Amino acid sequence: QVQLVESGGGLVQAGDSLRLSCAASGRIFSSYAIGWFRQAPGKEREFVAAISPKGDNTNYADSVKGRFIISRDNANNTAALRMSSLKSEDTAVYYCGANLWGRITSRLYEYGYWGQGTQVTVSS
């Protein structure tokens, strides 16, 4: 079992930066990949970024490449998503998920555990 809790969301202006955190408990943190997804009102949940169990490989959606950075701290069982140059289209609820196969995939169904989400609102 894996429990995930996101934090760090809020209301920001376009162009601002924000850092989201994902705190994990349960299964050994360094044994699974972490992915960040987001869901805007009326839209499907979409992939944002993922990081491998050891933190040596990452994967990003084209829409966030060069603006977002995913990281993890296995000693403290946390992952983070640093978001810069935020745009209004980044507005969504952001979720972190655990991929127990350790794959940094964009496929939603491979993530078996999810947090409750944190709201990010970017005003233009």
Salt bridges, closest charged atoms under 4 A:
GLU46 OE2 - ARG38 NE 2.63
ASP62 OD1 - LYS65 NZ 3.21
ASP90 OD1 - ARG38 NH1 2.85
ASP90 OD2 - ARG67 NH1 2.77
GLU110 OE1 - ARG103 NE 2.98
GLU110 OE2 - ARG107 NH2 2.95
